[in-house]
Amino acid sequence: MPIRPQPVTYTCPACGWSKTVAPRSDALMPGEFFSACPRCHHAPLDTKRASAAQATLGGLADALKRLW
């Protein structure tokens, strides 16, 4: 049975870029996992579990992006 991953916030220590990702399933799609910063290509990124508010906003932003 698939297990949905916990929401994660990625932060780049070099340029300050950050993104909260709330995957919809255990099959991660492009834009749901980052190993390097898309802005400055710094690796590795700092990762931490997203708070409930961050997870909600991240999921809402992804849903709005899919609509446009």
Secondary structure, 3 states (H helix, E strand, C coil): CCCCCCCEEEECCCCCCEEEECCCCCCCCCCCCCCCCCCCCCCCCEEEECCHHHHHHHHHHHHHHHHC
